[in-house]
Amino acid sequence: MLHRIILACCTAATLALPATAQHLSSPDPAHALEGAALVRELRNGGYTLYFRHTATDFTQSDAAMSTYDACASQRNLSEAGRAQAREIGEAIRALALPVGEVIASPFCRTMETGRLMFGRAEPSTVVRGFEGTNRANADYGPLVALLASPPKAGTLRAITSHGNPFRAIAGPPHLDEGEAAVLKPAGGKFVVVARIRRGDWPALVAAAR
């Protein structure tokens, strides 16, 4: 079953507040989408799919990371995570979802997630919120603005990033590895209309038949 949660509509300025000052996640069944209805909406475009990267190898660490390209000094996808990303991509293609731009945090695990799901990924620190591993100067305002903006007409925007930026702007619960939040722009704001766990995709494919 899809795990759903709806965010209260908030201004970009409010969303940019530190996560500790926010309690923005609140269920709102009036906006929730699931099953065939969710697929129909996604096929029309106009939404952003915000993914947390798929499963990673937690024996690895980013502590000694030097550059974004230095994958050997980062926490990377596990083999299970790579398989998960491929499976999600296959489901998205089976559903004929019109994915347009694919934006990824520059870390190796998020870039690889995007490439395995969609065959491409454009790196951007906007969807990370800060450079490298230093959160001291985190600025999530540009991410909020991106999520509140509509993608190109008739398409979906896909983002492969991390759990922390989304929690910082939207509050708990945290995205699991491989989980996606489906976001709809709404008058300079955004609302979450569904949460899709990595194991939910086969049910969506079945519901769309």
HELIX and SHEET records of a PDB file:
HELIX    1   1 ALA A   12  LEU A   15  1                                   4    
HELIX    2   2 ALA A   19  ALA A   21  5                                   3    
HELIX    3   3 PRO A   29  HIS A   31  5                                   3    
HELIX    4   4 GLY A   35  ARG A   43  1                                   9    
HELIX    5   5 CYS A   71  SER A   73  5                                   3    
HELIX    6   6 GLU A   79  ALA A   94  1                                  16    
HELIX    7   7 CYS A  108  PHE A  118  1                                  11    
HELIX    8   8 THR A  125  VAL A  127  5                                   3    
HELIX    9   9 GLY A  141  LEU A  147  1                                   7    
HELIX   10  10 GLY A  163  ALA A  170  1                                   8    
HELIX   11  11 ARG A  198  ASP A  200  5                                   3    
HELIX   12  12 TRP A  201  ALA A  207  1                                   7    
SHEET    1   A 6 GLU A 122  PRO A 123  0                                        
SHEET    2   A 6 VAL A  99  ALA A 104  1                                        
SHEET    3   A 6 LEU A 156  SER A 161  1                                        
SHEET    4   A 6 THR A  48  ARG A  52  1                                        
SHEET    5   A 6 ALA A 180  PRO A 185 -1                                        
SHEET    6   A 6 PHE A 190  ILE A 196 -1                                        
END                                                                             
